[in-house]
Amino acid sequence: MVMILRIYYVFNLKKEVYDVYKDTPSVLYNFLFELYHFNKENLDYGNTLFKQVANSFNKEAIDLKIYLKLHNKMRYSKRGEEHIINNLYKDEIGIMKVKKSYIIINCNKRNSEFFNIICDDYKESFACDFVNQDYFFLSKIRNEVVKLIK
């Protein structure tokens, strides 16, 4: 079996940005893709643009919530700032780091358990895998997972 590593950046969108782009996520993805590839000379301008579309994450609250929710599960471990899921039954391997501006999730699945936990408090979050050109609102993928379970 070939394992494909996905690197997702999760952004906490402002409510008004979410409302504008919820039906056209490709436009939002293209904007964030351009910011991701900004030249270092334009970093200040890129940071200003980013702050217009995204809010900060509450890093401490997310770290604590994930730890409290998963710490007693065999599939979970925490090493420094990294939350790690190694679920052999669901064939999921994922590492999540929470930053103030974004969350980065390295995983082998599109619907990582981390996404469902983040979505509880950050419904307007948007995930982008810039390498594989994949993107989605966490609330939409959560709905897909719920449909699969039913």
N, CA, C and O atoms as a GROMACS GRO file, in nm:
protein
  600
    1MET      N    1   0.083  -0.118   0.000
    1MET     CA    2   0.000   0.000   0.000
    1MET      C    3   0.088   0.125   0.000
    1MET      O    4   0.181   0.136   0.079
    2VAL      N    5   0.058   0.217  -0.088
    2VAL     CA    6   0.132   0.342  -0.097
    2VAL      C    7   0.062   0.446  -0.010
    2VAL      O    8  -0.058   0.468  -0.022
    3MET      N    9   0.138   0.509   0.078
    3MET     CA   10   0.080   0.611   0.164
    3MET      C   11   0.110   0.749   0.106
    3MET      O   12   0.225   0.784   0.081
    4ILE      N   13   0.006   0.825   0.084
    4ILE     CA   14   0.020   0.961   0.031
    4ILE      C   15   0.014   1.058   0.148
    4ILE      O   16  -0.083   1.060   0.224
    5LEU      N   17   0.118   1.136   0.162
    5LEU     CA   18   0.121   1.235   0.270
    5LEU      C   19   0.055   1.363   0.222
    5LEU      O   20   0.088   1.417   0.117
    6ARG      N   21  -0.037   1.410   0.301
    6ARG     CA   22  -0.105   1.536   0.274
    6ARG      C   23  -0.058   1.637   0.377
    6ARG      O   24  -0.041   1.604   0.494
    7ILE      N   25  -0.036   1.760   0.333
    7ILE     CA   26   0.000   1.868   0.425
    7ILE      C   27  -0.108   1.975   0.412
    7ILE      O   28  -0.114   2.048   0.314
    8TYR      N   29  -0.193   1.981   0.514
    8TYR     CA   30  -0.302   2.077   0.514
    8TYR      C   31  -0.269   2.195   0.604
    8TYR      O   32  -0.218   2.179   0.715
    9TYR      N   33  -0.297   2.314   0.554
    9TYR     CA   34  -0.294   2.436   0.634
    9TYR      C   35  -0.440   2.471   0.660
    9TYR      O   36  -0.520   2.479   0.567
   10VAL      N   37  -0.473   2.491   0.786
   10VAL     CA   38  -0.610   2.524   0.823
   10VAL      C   39  -0.612   2.669   0.870
   10VAL      O   40  -0.533   2.709   0.955
   11PHE      N   41  -0.705   2.746   0.814
   11PHE     CA   42  -0.716   2.888   0.844
   11PHE      C   43  -0.851   2.917   0.909
   11PHE      O   44  -0.954   2.863   0.866
   12ASN      N   45  -0.851   3.001   1.009
   12ASN     CA   46  -0.971   3.041   1.080
   12ASN      C   47  -1.026   3.168   1.013
   12ASN      O   48  -0.986   3.279   1.048
   13LEU      N   49  -1.115   3.149   0.919
   13LEU     CA   50  -1.166   3.262   0.841
   13LEU      C   51  -1.256   3.353   0.922
   13LEU      O   52  -1.324   3.309   1.015
   14LYS      N   53  -1.254   3.479   0.888
   14LYS     CA   54  -1.349   3.573   0.946
   14LYS      C   55  -1.488   3.537   0.894
   14LYS      O   56  -1.502   3.489   0.781
   15LYS      N   57  -1.589   3.559   0.975
   15LYS     CA   58  -1.726   3.520   0.942
   15LYS      C   59  -1.770   3.580   0.809
   15LYS      O   60  -1.831   3.511   0.728
   16GLU      N   61  -1.741   3.707   0.787
   16GLU     CA   62  -1.784   3.772   0.663
   16GLU      C   63  -1.712   3.715   0.540
   16GLU      O   64  -1.770   3.710   0.432
   17VAL      N   65  -1.589   3.672   0.556
   17VAL     CA   66  -1.515   3.609   0.446
   17VAL      C   67  -1.576   3.472   0.416
   17VAL      O   68  -1.595   3.436   0.300
   18TYR      N   69  -1.606   3.398   0.521
   18TYR     CA   70  -1.672   3.267   0.503
   18TYR      C   71  -1.804   3.285   0.429
   18TYR      O   72  -1.833   3.211   0.335
   19ASP      N   73  -1.884   3.382   0.469
   19ASP     CA   74  -2.014   3.405   0.407
   19ASP      C   75  -2.001   3.437   0.258
   19ASP      O   76  -2.084   3.394   0.177
   20VAL      N   77  -1.899   3.512   0.221
   20VAL     CA   78  -1.878   3.550   0.081
   20VAL      C   79  -1.831   3.431  -0.002
   20VAL      O   80  -1.875   3.414  -0.116
   21TYR      N   81  -1.742   3.348   0.052
   21TYR     CA   82  -1.678   3.243  -0.027
   21TYR      C   83  -1.731   3.102  -0.003
   21TYR      O   84  -1.680   3.007  -0.062
   22LYS      N   85  -1.832   3.085   0.083
   22LYS     CA   86  -1.877   2.949   0.115
   22LYS      C   87  -1.928   2.873  -0.008
   22LYS      O   88  -1.924   2.750  -0.010
   23ASP      N   89  -1.976   2.944  -0.109
   23ASP     CA   90  -2.024   2.878  -0.231
   23ASP      C   91  -1.922   2.881  -0.344
   23ASP      O   92  -1.943   2.819  -0.449
   24THR      N   93  -1.812   2.951  -0.323
   24THR     CA   94  -1.705   2.957  -0.426
   24THR      C   95  -1.569   2.936  -0.359
   24THR      O   96  -1.485   3.026  -0.359
   25PRO      N   97  -1.546   2.818  -0.302
   25PRO     CA   98  -1.421   2.796  -0.230
   25PRO      C   99  -1.298   2.801  -0.320
   25PRO      O  100  -1.187   2.826  -0.272
   26SER      N  101  -1.314   2.778  -0.449
   26SER     CA  102  -1.197   2.781  -0.539
   26SER      C  103  -1.137   2.922  -0.546
   26SER      O  104  -1.015   2.936  -0.559
   27VAL      N  105  -1.221   3.024  -0.538
   27VAL     CA  106  -1.170   3.162  -0.540
   27VAL      C  107  -1.089   3.189  -0.414
   27VAL      O  108  -0.981   3.248  -0.419
   28LEU      N  109  -1.141   3.146  -0.301
   28LEU     CA  110  -1.069   3.162  -0.174
   28LEU      C  111  -0.937   3.083  -0.177
   28LEU      O  112  -0.834   3.133  -0.133
   29TYR      N  113  -0.941   2.961  -0.228
   29TYR     CA  114  -0.820   2.880  -0.238
   29TYR      C  115  -0.714   2.952  -0.324
   29TYR      O  116  -0.597   2.958  -0.286
   30ASN      N  117  -0.755   3.005  -0.437
   30ASN     CA  118  -0.660   3.074  -0.525
   30ASN      C  119  -0.596   3.194  -0.456
   30ASN      O  120  -0.477   3.219  -0.472
   31PHE      N  121  -0.675   3.268  -0.378
   31PHE     CA  122  -0.622   3.381  -0.302
   31PHE      C  123  -0.518   3.333  -0.201
   31PHE      O  124  -0.409   3.390  -0.192
   32LEU      N  125  -0.552   3.229  -0.124
   32LEU     CA  126  -0.458   3.178  -0.023
   32LEU      C  127  -0.336   3.114  -0.088
   32LEU      O  128  -0.225   3.121  -0.034
   33PHE      N  129  -0.355   3.052  -0.203
   33PHE     CA  130  -0.243   2.993  -0.278
   33PHE      C  131  -0.143   3.102  -0.316
   33PHE      O  132  -0.022   3.083  -0.304
   34GLU      N  133  -0.194   3.215  -0.363
   34GLU     CA  134  -0.106   3.327  -0.398
   34GLU      C  135  -0.032   3.381  -0.275
   34GLU      O  136   0.086   3.412  -0.284
   35LEU      N  137  -0.101   3.391  -0.162
   35LEU     CA  138  -0.035   3.434  -0.039
   35LEU      C  139   0.073   3.335   0.003
   35LEU      O  140   0.181   3.375   0.048
   36TYR      N  141   0.045   3.207  -0.012
   36TYR     CA  142   0.139   3.101   0.024
   36TYR      C  143   0.268   3.113  -0.057
   36TYR      O  144   0.376   3.080  -0.008
   37HIS      N  145   0.257   3.159  -0.181
   37HIS     CA  146   0.372   3.170  -0.269
   37HIS      C  147   0.426   3.314  -0.282
   37HIS      O  148   0.500   3.344  -0.375
   38PHE      N  149   0.389   3.401  -0.189
   38PHE     CA  150   0.437   3.538  -0.192
   38PHE      C  151   0.589   3.543  -0.179
   38PHE      O  152   0.650   3.461  -0.111
   39ASN      N  153   0.649   3.640  -0.247
   39ASN     CA  154   0.793   3.663  -0.233
   39ASN      C  155   0.824   3.718  -0.095
   39ASN      O  156   0.740   3.784  -0.034
   40LYS      N  157   0.943   3.690  -0.046
   40LYS     CA  158   0.984   3.738   0.085
   40LYS      C  159   0.987   3.891   0.091
   40LYS      O  160   0.968   3.949   0.198
   41GLU      N  161   1.010   3.956  -0.022
   41GLU     CA  162   1.014   4.102  -0.025
   41GLU      C  163   0.875   4.161   0.004
   41GLU      O  164   0.864   4.272   0.055
   42ASN      N  165   0.770   4.087  -0.027
   42ASN     CA  166   0.632   4.134  -0.008
   42ASN      C  167   0.566   4.073   0.114
   42ASN      O  168   0.443   4.073   0.124
   43LEU      N  169   0.645   4.022   0.206
   43LEU     CA  170   0.590   3.952   0.322
   43LEU      C  171   0.500   4.040   0.408
   43LEU      O  172   0.396   3.993   0.454
   44ASP      N  173   0.537   4.164   0.430
   44ASP     CA  174   0.454   4.254   0.511
   44ASP      C  175   0.318   4.276   0.445
   44ASP      O  176   0.214   4.274   0.513
   45TYR      N  177   0.318   4.297   0.315
   45TYR     CA  178   0.193   4.316   0.242
   45TYR      C  179   0.108   4.188   0.248
   45TYR      O  180  -0.013   4.196   0.268
   46GLY      N  181   0.171   4.073   0.232
   46GLY     CA  182   0.100   3.945   0.240
   46GLY      C  183   0.040   3.923   0.377
   46GLY      O  184  -0.071   3.872   0.389
   47ASN      N  185   0.113   3.961   0.481
   47ASN     CA  186   0.064   3.948   0.618
   47ASN      C  187  -0.058   4.038   0.641
   47ASN      O  188  -0.153   3.998   0.709
   48THR      N  189  -0.054   4.159   0.586
   48THR     CA  190  -0.167   4.251   0.596
   48THR      C  191  -0.290   4.193   0.526
   48THR      O  192  -0.401   4.200   0.579
   49LEU      N  193  -0.271   4.137   0.407
   49LEU     CA  194  -0.382   4.074   0.334
   49LEU      C  195  -0.439   3.956   0.413
   49LEU      O  196  -0.560   3.939   0.422
   50PHE      N  197  -0.350   3.874   0.468
   50PHE     CA  198  -0.392   3.757   0.544
   50PHE      C  199  -0.478   3.797   0.664
   50PHE      O  200  -0.580   3.734   0.692
   51LYS      N  201  -0.438   3.902   0.734
   51LYS     CA  202  -0.513   3.947   0.852
   51LYS      C  203  -0.651   4.000   0.816
   51LYS      O  204  -0.739   4.007   0.902
   52GLN      N  205  -0.672   4.037   0.691
   52GLN     CA  206  -0.804   4.083   0.647
   52GLN      C  207  -0.902   3.968   0.627
   52GLN      O  208  -1.023   3.989   0.630
   53VAL      N  209  -0.850   3.846   0.607
   53VAL     CA  210  -0.939   3.733   0.581
   53VAL      C  211  -0.944   3.632   0.695
   53VAL      O  212  -1.039   3.553   0.703
   54ALA      N  213  -0.844   3.631   0.783
   54ALA     CA  214  -0.837   3.526   0.884
   54ALA      C  215  -0.819   3.582   1.025
   54ALA      O  216  -0.755   3.685   1.045
   55ASN      N  217  -0.877   3.512   1.120
   55ASN     CA  218  -0.858   3.540   1.261
   55ASN      C  219  -0.750   3.448   1.317
   55ASN      O  220  -0.714   3.348   1.254
   56SER      N  221  -0.699   3.483   1.433
   56SER     CA  222  -0.604   3.397   1.502
   56SER      C  223  -0.677   3.278   1.564
   56SER      O  224  -0.797   3.285   1.592
   57PHE      N  225  -0.604   3.172   1.585
   57PHE     CA  226  -0.654   3.058   1.662
   57PHE      C  227  -0.616   3.078   1.808
   57PHE      O  228  -0.516   3.142   1.838
   58ASN      N  229  -0.696   3.023   1.898
   58ASN     CA  230  -0.662   3.021   2.039
   58ASN      C  231  -0.578   2.895   2.060
   58ASN      O  232  -0.630   2.789   2.094
   59LYS      N  233  -0.448   2.907   2.040
   59LYS     CA  234  -0.355   2.795   2.042
   59LYS      C  235  -0.365   2.712   2.169
   59LYS      O  236  -0.374   2.590   2.164
   60GLU      N  237  -0.362   2.778   2.283
   60GLU     CA  238  -0.365   2.707   2.411
   60GLU      C  239  -0.495   2.629   2.428
   60GLU      O  240  -0.492   2.515   2.475
   61ALA      N  241  -0.607   2.688   2.391
   61ALA     CA  242  -0.736   2.620   2.405
   61ALA      C  243  -0.747   2.498   2.314
   61ALA      O  244  -0.798   2.394   2.355
   62ILE      N  245  -0.698   2.511   2.191
   62ILE     CA  246  -0.703   2.397   2.097
   62ILE      C  247  -0.611   2.286   2.145
   62ILE      O  248  -0.651   2.169   2.146
   63ASP      N  249  -0.488   2.321   2.186
   63ASP     CA  250  -0.396   2.220   2.237
   63ASP      C  251  -0.457   2.144   2.355
   63ASP      O  252  -0.450   2.021   2.360
   64LEU      N  253  -0.516   2.218   2.447
   64LEU     CA  254  -0.576   2.156   2.565
   64LEU      C  255  -0.696   2.069   2.527
   64LEU      O  256  -0.710   1.957   2.577
   65LYS      N  257  -0.781   2.119   2.438
   65LYS     CA  258  -0.900   2.043   2.398
   65LYS      C  259  -0.861   1.910   2.333
   65LYS      O  260  -0.919   1.806   2.365
   66ILE      N  261  -0.766   1.915   2.243
   66ILE     CA  262  -0.725   1.791   2.175
   66ILE      C  263  -0.662   1.695   2.275
   66ILE      O  264  -0.689   1.575   2.273
   67TYR      N  265  -0.578   1.747   2.361
   67TYR     CA  266  -0.516   1.661   2.461
   67TYR      C  267  -0.622   1.596   2.551
   67TYR      O  268  -0.618   1.476   2.574
   68LEU      N  269  -0.715   1.675   2.602
   68LEU     CA  270  -0.818   1.621   2.691
   68LEU      C  271  -0.909   1.522   2.620
   68LEU      O  272  -0.953   1.423   2.680
   69LYS      N  273  -0.938   1.547   2.494
   69LYS     CA  274  -1.027   1.459   2.420
   69LYS      C  275  -0.960   1.326   2.383
   69LYS      O  276  -1.027   1.223   2.378
   70LEU      N  277  -0.829   1.328   2.357
   70LEU     CA  278  -0.764   1.209   2.304
   70LEU      C  279  -0.659   1.144   2.395
   70LEU      O  280  -0.612   1.035   2.365
   71HIS      N  281  -0.622   1.209   2.505
   71HIS     CA  282  -0.506   1.161   2.582
   71HIS      C  283  -0.519   1.018   2.633
   71HIS      O  284  -0.417   0.952   2.654
   72ASN      N  285  -0.639   0.970   2.653
   72ASN     CA  286  -0.654   0.834   2.705
   72ASN      C  287  -0.678   0.730   2.594
   72ASN      O  288  -0.711   0.615   2.622
   73LYS      N  289  -0.661   0.771   2.470
   73LYS     CA  290  -0.678   0.679   2.356
   73LYS      C  291  -0.540   0.625   2.317
   73LYS      O  292  -0.441   0.699   2.316
   74MET      N  293  -0.535   0.498   2.286
   74MET     CA  294  -0.407   0.436   2.246
   74MET      C  295  -0.353   0.495   2.116
   74MET      O  296  -0.232   0.497   2.094
   75ARG      N  297  -0.442   0.543   2.032
   75ARG     CA  298  -0.400   0.593   1.901
   75ARG      C  299  -0.334   0.732   1.908
   75ARG      O  300  -0.279   0.779   1.808
   76TYR      N  301  -0.339   0.796   2.023
   76TYR     CA  302  -0.293   0.935   2.038
   76TYR      C  303  -0.168   0.945   2.123
   76TYR      O  304  -0.150   0.871   2.221
   77SER      N  305  -0.081   1.038   2.084
   77SER     CA  306   0.033   1.076   2.169
   77SER      C  307   0.063   1.223   2.143
   77SER      O  308   0.020   1.281   2.043
   78LYS      N  309   0.138   1.282   2.234
   78LYS     CA  310   0.176   1.423   2.221
   78LYS      C  311   0.325   1.432   2.248
   78LYS      O  312   0.375   1.379   2.348
   79ARG      N  313   0.395   1.501   2.157
   79ARG     CA  314   0.538   1.520   2.173
   79ARG      C  315   0.567   1.668   2.149
   79ARG      O  316   0.563   1.715   2.035
   80GLY      N  317   0.596   1.740   2.256
   80GLY     CA  318   0.618   1.884   2.244
   80GLY      C  319   0.490   1.951   2.196
   80GLY      O  320   0.385   1.938   2.258
   81GLU      N  321   0.499   2.023   2.084
   81GLU     CA  322   0.381   2.090   2.028
   81GLU      C  323   0.306   2.003   1.928
   81GLU      O  324   0.206   2.048   1.870
   82GLU      N  325   0.350   1.881   1.907
   82GLU     CA  326   0.288   1.794   1.807
   82GLU      C  327   0.186   1.700   1.870
   82GLU      O  328   0.215   1.630   1.967
   83HIS      N  329   0.066   1.699   1.812
   83HIS     CA  330  -0.036   1.601   1.846
   83HIS      C  331  -0.027   1.493   1.739
   83HIS      O  332  -0.023   1.524   1.620
   84ILE      N  333  -0.024   1.367   1.781
   84ILE     CA  334  -0.001   1.258   1.686
   84ILE      C  335  -0.113   1.155   1.698
   84ILE      O  336  -0.147   1.110   1.808
   85ILE      N  337  -0.170   1.120   1.584
   85ILE     CA  338  -0.267   1.011   1.577
   85ILE      C  339  -0.204   0.900   1.492
   85ILE      O  340  -0.157   0.924   1.381
   86ASN      N  341  -0.206   0.780   1.548
   86ASN     CA  342  -0.161   0.663   1.474
   86ASN      C  343  -0.267   0.555   1.496
   86ASN      O  344  -0.254   0.470   1.584
   87ASN      N  345  -0.371   0.561   1.414
   87ASN     CA  346  -0.485   0.472   1.428
   87ASN      C  347  -0.476   0.361   1.324
   87ASN      O  348  -0.512   0.381   1.208
   88LEU      N  349  -0.428   0.245   1.366
   88LEU     CA  350  -0.411   0.133   1.274
   88LEU      C  351  -0.543   0.079   1.222
   88LEU      O  352  -0.550   0.029   1.110
   89TYR      N  353  -0.649   0.089   1.302
   89TYR     CA  354  -0.779   0.036   1.261
   89TYR      C  355  -0.843   0.117   1.149
   89TYR      O  356  -0.912   0.063   1.064
   90LYS      N  357  -0.819   0.246   1.151
   90LYS     CA  358  -0.874   0.333   1.045
   90LYS      C  359  -0.767   0.374   0.944
   90LYS      O  360  -0.792   0.457   0.857
   91ASP      N  361  -0.649   0.316   0.956
   91ASP     CA  362  -0.538   0.344   0.866
   91ASP      C  363  -0.511   0.495   0.856
   91ASP      O  364  -0.495   0.550   0.748
   92GLU      N  365  -0.506   0.558   0.973
   92GLU     CA  366  -0.481   0.703   0.977
   92GLU      C  367  -0.354   0.732   1.056
   92GLU      O  368  -0.336   0.685   1.168
   93ILE      N  369  -0.269   0.811   0.995
   93ILE     CA  370  -0.150   0.863   1.062
   93ILE      C  371  -0.152   1.014   1.041
   93ILE      O  372  -0.161   1.061   0.928
   94GLY      N  373  -0.145   1.090   1.150
   94GLY     CA  374  -0.150   1.234   1.138
   94GLY      C  375  -0.072   1.304   1.248
   94GLY      O  376  -0.066   1.258   1.362
   95ILE      N  377  -0.012   1.416   1.212
   95ILE     CA  378   0.060   1.501   1.307
   95ILE      C  379   0.005   1.642   1.291
   95ILE      O  380   0.000   1.695   1.179
   96MET      N  381  -0.035   1.703   1.400
   96MET     CA  382  -0.092   1.837   1.396
   96MET      C  383  -0.011   1.930   1.486
   96MET      O  384   0.023   1.896   1.599
   97LYS      N  385   0.018   2.050   1.433
   97LYS     CA  386   0.081   2.157   1.510
   97LYS      C  387  -0.011   2.278   1.503
   97LYS      O  388  -0.056   2.317   1.395
   98VAL      N  389  -0.037   2.337   1.617
   98VAL     CA  390  -0.123   2.454   1.623
   98VAL      C  391  -0.036   2.578   1.636
   98VAL      O  392   0.047   2.588   1.726
   99LYS      N  393  -0.056   2.671   1.545
   99LYS     CA  394   0.010   2.801   1.548
   99LYS      C  395  -0.098   2.907   1.570
   99LYS      O  396  -0.217   2.876   1.563
  100LYS      N  397  -0.058   3.028   1.596
  100LYS     CA  398  -0.158   3.136   1.615
  100LYS      C  399  -0.231   3.168   1.485
  100LYS      O  400  -0.352   3.193   1.487
  101SER      N  401  -0.160   3.169   1.372
  101SER     CA  402  -0.218   3.210   1.244
  101SER      C  403  -0.281   3.095   1.166
  101SER      O  404  -0.371   3.116   1.085
  102TYR      N  405  -0.235   2.974   1.190
  102TYR     CA  406  -0.284   2.859   1.115
  102TYR      C  407  -0.255   2.732   1.193
  102TYR      O  408  -0.181   2.732   1.291
  103ILE      N  409  -0.315   2.624   1.147
  103ILE     CA  410  -0.287   2.491   1.198
  103ILE      C  411  -0.233   2.411   1.081
  103ILE      O  412  -0.285   2.421   0.970
  104ILE      N  413  -0.129   2.334   1.105
  104ILE     CA  414  -0.076   2.248   0.999
  104ILE      C  415  -0.098   2.102   1.039
  104ILE      O  416  -0.065   2.060   1.150
  105ILE      N  417  -0.154   2.027   0.946
  105ILE     CA  418  -0.183   1.885   0.968
  105ILE      C  419  -0.117   1.805   0.857
  105ILE      O  420  -0.150   1.819   0.740
  106ASN      N  421  -0.024   1.720   0.896
  106ASN     CA  422   0.038   1.624   0.805
  106ASN      C  423  -0.036   1.492   0.827
  106ASN      O  424  -0.035   1.439   0.939
  107CYS      N  425  -0.097   1.439   0.724
  107CYS     CA  426  -0.174   1.316   0.742
  107CYS      C  427  -0.179   1.237   0.612
  107CYS      O  428  -0.139   1.285   0.506
  108ASN      N  429  -0.229   1.117   0.623
  108ASN     CA  430  -0.241   1.032   0.505
  108ASN      C  431  -0.385   1.019   0.457
  108ASN      O  432  -0.414   0.941   0.367
  109LYS      N  433  -0.476   1.096   0.517
  109LYS     CA  434  -0.617   1.089   0.479
  109LYS      C  435  -0.675   1.229   0.461
  109LYS      O  436  -0.626   1.325   0.520
  110ARG      N  437  -0.778   1.238   0.381
  110ARG     CA  438  -0.843   1.366   0.361
  110ARG      C  439  -0.932   1.402   0.479
  110ARG      O  440  -0.951   1.520   0.508
  111ASN      N  441  -0.986   1.304   0.547
  111ASN     CA  442  -1.078   1.332   0.657
  111ASN      C  443  -1.018   1.291   0.792
  111ASN      O  444  -1.070   1.202   0.859
  112SER      N  445  -0.911   1.355   0.828
  112SER     CA  446  -0.843   1.328   0.954
  112SER      C  447  -0.934   1.357   1.073
  112SER      O  448  -1.018   1.447   1.068
  113GLU      N  449  -0.916   1.281   1.177
  113GLU     CA  450  -0.991   1.302   1.301
  113GLU      C  451  -0.968   1.443   1.356
  113GLU      O  452  -1.056   1.499   1.421
  114PHE      N  453  -0.851   1.498   1.330
  114PHE     CA  454  -0.822   1.634   1.378
  114PHE      C  455  -0.921   1.736   1.322
  114PHE      O  456  -0.961   1.828   1.393
  115PHE      N  457  -0.960   1.721   1.196
  115PHE     CA  458  -1.054   1.816   1.135
  115PHE      C  459  -1.186   1.822   1.212
  115PHE      O  460  -1.240   1.930   1.234
  116ASN      N  461  -1.236   1.707   1.253
  116ASN     CA  462  -1.363   1.703   1.326
  116ASN      C  463  -1.352   1.773   1.460
  116ASN      O  464  -1.447   1.840   1.502
  117ILE      N  465  -1.240   1.759   1.526
  117ILE     CA  466  -1.222   1.823   1.657
  117ILE      C  467  -1.212   1.975   1.641
  117ILE      O  468  -1.273   2.049   1.718
  118ILE      N  469  -1.137   2.021   1.544
  118ILE     CA  470  -1.121   2.165   1.520
  118ILE      C  471  -1.255   2.228   1.482
  118ILE      O  472  -1.288   2.339   1.525
  119CYS      N  473  -1.331   2.157   1.401
  119CYS     CA  474  -1.457   2.211   1.349
  119CYS      C  475  -1.557   2.243   1.460
  119CYS      O  476  -1.642   2.330   1.442
  120ASP      N  477  -1.549   2.174   1.572
  120ASP     CA  478  -1.641   2.201   1.683
  120ASP      C  479  -1.641   2.348   1.723
  120ASP      O  480  -1.747   2.406   1.750
  121ASP      N  481  -1.523   2.410   1.727
  121ASP     CA  482  -1.511   2.548   1.773
  121ASP      C  483  -1.482   2.648   1.662
  121ASP      O  484  -1.499   2.768   1.680
  122TYR      N  485  -1.440   2.598   1.547
  122TYR     CA  486  -1.401   2.687   1.436
  122TYR      C  487  -1.473   2.643   1.309
  122TYR      O  488  -1.411   2.587   1.218
  123LYS      N  489  -1.602   2.668   1.305
  123LYS     CA  490  -1.686   2.621   1.194
  123LYS      C  491  -1.652   2.686   1.060
  123LYS      O  492  -1.679   2.628   0.955
  124GLU      N  493  -1.595   2.804   1.062
  124GLU     CA  494  -1.561   2.874   0.938
  124GLU      C  495  -1.419   2.844   0.890
  124GLU      O  496  -1.365   2.916   0.807
  125SER      N  497  -1.359   2.739   0.942
  125SER     CA  498  -1.221   2.707   0.905
  125SER      C  499  -1.214   2.649   0.763
  125SER      O  500  -1.305   2.582   0.716
  126PHE      N  501  -1.102   2.678   0.698
  126PHE     CA  502  -1.079   2.637   0.560
  126PHE      C  503  -0.944   2.566   0.553
  126PHE      O  504  -0.844   2.620   0.599
  127ALA      N  505  -0.943   2.446   0.497
  127ALA     CA  506  -0.821   2.367   0.486
  127ALA      C  507  -0.771   2.367   0.343
  127ALA      O  508  -0.849   2.353   0.249
  128CYS      N  509  -0.639   2.384   0.327
  128CYS     CA  510  -0.576   2.385   0.195
  128CYS      C  511  -0.456   2.293   0.194
  128CYS      O  512  -0.369   2.302   0.281
  129ASP      N  513  -0.451   2.205   0.096
  129ASP     CA  514  -0.332   2.126   0.067
  129ASP      C  515  -0.276   2.186  -0.062
  129ASP      O  516  -0.323   2.151  -0.171
  130PHE      N  517  -0.178   2.274  -0.051
  130PHE     CA  518  -0.128   2.348  -0.166
  130PHE      C  519  -0.052   2.259  -0.265
  130PHE      O  520  -0.047   2.289  -0.384
  131VAL      N  521   0.007   2.151  -0.217
  131VAL     CA  522   0.082   2.061  -0.304
  131VAL      C  523  -0.013   1.982  -0.394
  131VAL      O  524   0.010   1.971  -0.515
  132ASN      N  525  -0.119   1.927  -0.335
  132ASN     CA  526  -0.215   1.845  -0.410
  132ASN      C  527  -0.334   1.924  -0.462
  132ASN      O  528  -0.426   1.867  -0.521
  133GLN      N  529  -0.334   2.055  -0.440
  133GLN     CA  530  -0.441   2.145  -0.483
  133GLN      C  531  -0.578   2.095  -0.437
  133GLN      O  532  -0.672   2.084  -0.516
  134ASP      N  533  -0.586   2.066  -0.309
  134ASP     CA  534  -0.710   2.019  -0.247
  134ASP      C  535  -0.748   2.122  -0.141
  134ASP      O  536  -0.662   2.177  -0.073
  135TYR      N  537  -0.876   2.147  -0.128
  135TYR     CA  538  -0.924   2.247  -0.032
  135TYR      C  539  -1.069   2.219   0.002
  135TYR      O  540  -1.142   2.161  -0.078
  136PHE      N  541  -1.109   2.262   0.122
  136PHE     CA  542  -1.247   2.242   0.166
  136PHE      C  543  -1.270   2.317   0.296
  136PHE      O  544  -1.176   2.347   0.371
  137PHE      N  545  -1.396   2.348   0.322
  137PHE     CA  546  -1.436   2.402   0.451
  137PHE      C  547  -1.450   2.284   0.547
  137PHE      O  548  -1.505   2.180   0.509
  138LEU      N  549  -1.403   2.298   0.669
  138LEU     CA  550  -1.410   2.187   0.763
  138LEU      C  551  -1.554   2.146   0.790
  138LEU      O  552  -1.582   2.028   0.811
  139SER      N  553  -1.644   2.241   0.790
  139SER     CA  554  -1.785   2.207   0.814
  139SER      C  555  -1.839   2.116   0.703
  139SER      O  556  -1.923   2.030   0.730
  140LYS      N  557  -1.791   2.133   0.580
  140LYS     CA  558  -1.838   2.050   0.468
  140LYS      C  559  -1.781   1.909   0.477
  140LYS      O  560  -1.853   1.812   0.452
  141ILE      N  561  -1.654   1.895   0.513
  141ILE     CA  562  -1.597   1.761   0.524
  141ILE      C  563  -1.657   1.689   0.643
  141ILE      O  564  -1.673   1.567   0.641
  142ARG      N  565  -1.690   1.763   0.746
  142ARG     CA  566  -1.754   1.700   0.861
  142ARG      C  567  -1.889   1.644   0.820
  142ARG      O  568  -1.925   1.534   0.862
  143ASN      N  569  -1.964   1.717   0.738
  143ASN     CA  570  -2.092   1.666   0.688
  143ASN      C  571  -2.072   1.540   0.604
  143ASN      O  572  -2.153   1.448   0.610
  144GLU      N  573  -1.963   1.535   0.526
  144GLU     CA  574  -1.933   1.416   0.446
  144GLU      C  575  -1.905   1.297   0.537
  144GLU      O  576  -1.952   1.186   0.509
  145VAL      N  577  -1.829   1.318   0.644
  145VAL     CA  578  -1.796   1.210   0.736
  145VAL      C  579  -1.921   1.160   0.806
  145VAL      O  580  -1.938   1.039   0.822
  146VAL      N  581  -2.009   1.252   0.848
  146VAL     CA  582  -2.133   1.213   0.916
  146VAL      C  583  -2.219   1.130   0.820
  146VAL      O  584  -2.279   1.032   0.862
  147LYS      N  585  -2.227   1.168   0.691
  147LYS     CA  586  -2.304   1.092   0.594
  147LYS      C  587  -2.247   0.951   0.577
  147LYS      O  588  -2.323   0.855   0.562
  148LEU      N  589  -2.116   0.938   0.579
  148LEU     CA  590  -2.053   0.806   0.564
  148LEU      C  591  -2.085   0.716   0.682
  148LEU      O  592  -2.100   0.595   0.666
  149ILE      N  593  -2.095   0.774   0.801
  149ILE     CA  594  -2.122   0.697   0.922
  149ILE      C  595  -2.265   0.646   0.924
  149ILE      O  596  -2.290   0.534   0.970
  150LYS      N  597  -2.359   0.728   0.874
  150LYS     CA  598  -2.502   0.690   0.876
  150LYS      C  599  -2.535   0.581   0.784
  150LYS      O  600  -2.650   0.540   0.775
   0.00000   0.00000   0.00000
